[in-house]
Amino acid sequence: MAYKIDNAIIKKDRNGRITLIDPDNVFKDEDAFIAVKSDDLITIQLLINGIISNDFQNWKELGKIPENEPLKSLFVRLGYSKEDIAKLLKEF
């Protein structure tokens, strides 16, 4: 079961003007938005899918995670290979 976060692109031009690029019209009735970097959005989606498909044993074994450690490094610490991450990415 893959979890997908609805998203669109927020583009800012040289003058600071913001344009919403939303081809599926998901946000047509929304008045406020949150901007998240693309890499971070993918990481969040992968983490959610990892949590959904995991028995939480691996998560318990991580122990305390340093605050300065990048979120993306969790996949390596959880034992995911590049192939595992590619498979998770294909799910959404």
Secondary structure, DSSP 4 states (H G I P E B T S, - for coil): --------EEEE-TTS-EEEE-TT-TTTT-S------HHHHHHHHHHHHHHHHS-SHHHHHT-PPPTTS-TTHHHHHTT--HHHHHHHHHT-
